[in-house]
Amino acid sequence: MSTNKVKKFKPVMSVFTLVMINIIAIDSLRGIPMGAHYGFSLIFYYLIAGVTFFIPSALVSAELATAWPQTGGIYVWVREAFGVPVGFVVSWIQWIYNICWYPTVLSFLGATLAYLLDPKLADNALYMLAVVLGSYWILTVITLQGMRASGAISSIAAILGTLVPMAFITLLGLVWLFLGKPINISLTVSAFVPNIKSPSNLVLLTGILYTLVGMEMSAAHAQDVKDPCRDYPKALFYSTIIIFVSLIVSSLAVAFVLPTQQLDILTGLLDAFRAFFGAFGLSWLMPVIAILIIIGIIGGVGAWMIGPTRGLLVAAQDGCIPPILQKINKKNMPIALLMTQGIITSILCFVFLIMPA
């Protein structure tokens, strides 16, 4: 077992920062069109997802993080229950599936940026590759500056890229109701409860569940707060309420304004917002919302970039992977793993964006 253990630093995170990390990692504007597409039944779907998955996962994360309030998160939990090999497998899966996600979500960032610059650029492979790799490596460099810098990026992105636009969308929905305009969904009991016997509706539920995945990720940072046993559960409590409420009310606001036929979840987030703002005569705000979407994506990638990696670092220090990958920098960040992650991501981006289909 390696002696290259994580250095002890004084706490660098507040409860607020942990809440923002959870929000930017889970809450997202990209979930709004999908939720709105369900109409009034979106509340039913979110309640089911909340009771059966989201709230239990938050409670379990809070309990385990207070029992083992140290860097490592889910790896430490599984290691204590089932041993180092199983803990490593779980930590590895969490780490590697995010690497496969980065090219996709950063391509969406590139397409959104192209909307601002020149929509034709979205079809240019070299442009997309430059944006994806450039944004990823810039985030890596910032992350290597320590958790204080990484937490600041997450906090700014959560506020500007998620909470502000969601609050504005909700406000517009309330204005729509206040003006007495017709709403485009039924508010009856039958509209609230979908036909749960239909397989297609169960598929829709999995989509809602997917938007709520990831509450356990921030446990990798539990040791960075002053009092993990008190502060981490508090952060999860606030995060759960904010994420749950913001997704429901903003999705419901869009559902009030837009007919279902304008909410094809396959046409893209920008199309849904273009129609939404167009209904208010606010189409000139589209560049602003595009910028906020980009900020949200950057923050989300940054949060997921470091969380699972810190868990894998603890697995490395338990001898699961070669000692060379245990190296940390002066800011206590896993430099070897972050660089390895960046190299793998770059290769995947190249294959995904350059190689012919």
N, C-alpha and C positions, 0 to 999 in steps of 0.2 A: 504494500500500500504506500502510495506516495506521501511524502511529507510536505509537498508544496500546497499547503492548505490555504484556504481563503483568508486573507488578512482581516484583522479586526479593525473596523473603522467606526467612528462615532456615527450614530444614526443620521442619515441624509434625507430621509423621506418623512413627510407628514401624512396624516390621515387623508388630507385633501389630495395629495399626489397619488396615493394608492387608489383613491376613488377615481381620479382622472385616468389612471392606467387601465382600470377595469372598464371604464366607459369607452375609451378609445379602442380597446381590444374587442369589445362586444357590440356596443351600440354603434349603429351605422346608418347613414342616409340610404344606403343601398337596400335596406330592408323595408323602407317605406312603401315603394310601389307594390311590392309583393303583398304586404299586409293590407294595403288599401284595396287590392284586387279582390280580397275576400269579403269586402263590404262590412256590414254590421257584425257578421260572424267572426271577424278578426278578433273581437274581444273574447269570444268563446275559445278560439284557438289559443290565444295567448294565456288565458286562464288555465286551460288544460296543460299547456306547456310549462306554465309557471308552477303549478301544483305538482306535476309529475316529474319535472326535471330541473327547472331553473332554481327554484327555491331550495329543493333538497340538495342540489349540488353546491349552492352557496353555504348551506348549513354544514354540510360535510366538510367543505373546505375550511370553514371557520373553526370547526372542532379539531380537525387534524393539524391545522396551522398553529393552534394554541397548545396542542399536545407536543408538537415538535417545531417550536418557533425558530427555525434555522434556515439558512440558505439551502435550496435544493428542492423545495416544494414537493411535487408529486413523486419525484424519485425517492425522497426520504420516506414518505408515507408507505410506499409499496415495499421499499427495502426493509423497513421495520416489521412489516407483516409477513412478507414472503421471501425475503432474502435479497442479496445484491444482484444476482443474475436476472430475476424477474423485474426488479426495480430498474435495472439498466434497460431492459427491453421496452418497458413502458416509457421511460424517459427518451429513449432513442426514437420511438414511434412519434411522440409528441414533437420532437425536434425535426425529424425528417419530413413529416407531412407538411410542416410549414414551409420548408424549403421548396417543396413542389407547388405551394400556393403562391409564393412570391412572384414568379413570372406572370401568373395570371392577373393578380391584383395590380401589379405595377404596369402591366399592359393597359389595364383600364385607366390608370393614371395617365399614361401616354396618350390614350385616345381622348381623354378629357382635356388635356393640355392642347392637343391638336384642334379641338373644338374652338379654343381661344385664338390659336395662331392661324391655322389653315386646316380645315377638315380633311383635305386630301392627304395630309401627312399621316393620318391614321393607317393608310394603306402602304406606307413606306417602311419597309423592314429595317432599314438602317436607322431611320429616325426613331422607331420604336425601341430598337436595341440600345441606342445612345441614351434615350430617356430612362429606360428601365435600369440599365447598368449604372448610369450616372447617379440616379436617385438612390439606388441601393447602396452604392459605395460611399456616397456622402453621408447617408444615415449610419453606415458602419463606422465611419471616422468620428461622427458625433457621439455614437454610443461608446466608443473606446475612451471617451473623455470622462466616463464615470456615470454612476446612477443619478447624480444630481443633474447632469446635462440631459441624460436620457429621460428622466422624470419631467424636466422642464418642457421638453419637446412633446411628451405625452399630454401634459396639462394644457399647453397652448392649443394643441391639435384637438383635444377633447372639447374645449370651449368653443373655438372658432369653427372646427370642422364637423362638430356634432350638435352640441347643445344650443348654440346660437341659431343655426338654421332650423333645427327642430322646433325651437320656441317660436321663431318667426312663422313657420308653416302652420303651427297650431294657432297662432294669433290670427292669421289670415282665415283659417277655418271658422274661428269664432266671429270674425267680421262678417263672413258669408252668412252665418246664422243670424247675426244681429240685423243685417240688412233685409232679412226675410226672403232671401233667394231660395229657390227650390233645391233640396238636397237630392243627391243621385243614388241614395241607398234607402232601403226599407228599414224602419226601426221597429219592426214587429218581432214577436217571440219566434215565429217560424224562421225569420231571417237571422235571428241571433243564434239559433241552434241548427247547425247543418245536419245533413243526413250522415251520421257517423258510420252507418252500415256500408256506405259507398266506399270502395277501395280508393277512388280518386280523391276523396276528401281526407282519407288517411295519409295519402301522399302529400297533400297540402300541409298536414300537420307536421310532417318531417321537415318541411321547409321552414316553418316557424321555429321548430326545435333547433335547427342549424343556426339560426340567427342568434340564439342564446347560448351557444357553446363558448366555453373559455374562462369561466369564472375562477377556475383553479389556477390559472396561469400566474396570477399575481402573487401566489403563495411563495414563489421563488424569491420574492423581495421582502418577505415577512421580517427578516432580521434587520432590515434597513430602517425600520421605525423604532421609536424610542421604547415602546412597550408593546411587543408583538401580541401578547396575550390579551391586551385590551384594545389596541389600535387596529389590528387586522380584522377582527370580527366587526368592529364598528365601521370600518371601511367597506366591508362586504355588505353590511346592512344598508348603508347609504347608496352603494352602487346598485344593489338589487332594485331598490325603489326607483331610482332615477332612470335606470335602463328600461325597466318594465313600463313605467308611466310614459316616458318620452316616446317609446316606440308605438304604444297604443294610441296616444292622443294625436301624434303627428300623422300616423297612418289613417286614423279616422278623419282627420281634417282633409286630407287629400281625397278620401272616399266620398266625403260630402260634396266636394266641388266637381270631381271628374266622373263621368260615366264609366262603367266597367270596361266598355269597349276601347277606351283610351288608356287603359292600364294593363296592356299586355306586358307581362313581366319579362318577356323575351326581347322587347324593343329597346330596353335600356333605361337607365335612370334619368339621363338628360332629357329623353323624349317625354317622360312622365312630368318632369318639372317644367319643361317648356309649355306643356298644355296647362299645367296648374297655374303658373304665373300669367299665362296668356288669358286665362279666365278673369284675372283681376286687372288686366291691362298693364302688367308689370314685366313684360317680356324683356325689358332692358336690364332686368336683374339677373338674367341667365349667366352672363360672364361672372357675376359675383358668386352665384351658387356653384359654378364650375370651379372657381378658385377655392371655395370652401370644401368642396368634394375632394380636391387635390390635397388640401391640408389634412383632411380626415384620413385619407389613404396613407399619407406619409406617417402620420402619428400611429396608425394601426400597425403598419409594417414595423415601425421602430419598437413598439411595445412587444410584438411577438418575436422580433429579432433577438432580444436579450433574455426574455423570460425563460423559455425552454432551454436556451443555451447555458444559463446559470445552473439549471437543474442537471444538465449533462456534465457540467464541470465537476459537480460533486460526485457523479458516477465515475468520472475519469480519475478523481482522487481516491476512489475506492478500488482502483486498479482494473476497471472494466475496459479501458481503451489505452493506447500507448501513452507513456509519460510525456512525450513531446506535446500532446494536446492539453496538458494540464497547465501550461504556461499562462500566467496572468500578468497584467501590466501594473504600473504604479497606482492606477486608479482602481485596482481590484477587479478589473474586467477580464473575462476569459479571451485574451487576444488570439490565442492559437485556434480556439474553436470558432470564434467569429470570422477569422480569416479563412478557415476551412469551409465554413458555411458560405462565405462570399464566393469562394472559388466554385463550389458545387452549384450555387445559384447561378453564377455567370455562365457555366457550361449549359445548364438547363435553359437559360434564357436564349443562348445562342442557338440551340437545337430547336427551341419552340418558335423563335421568331425568324430565323434565317433559313433553316433547312426546309426544302419543299415538302408539302403535305403528302 
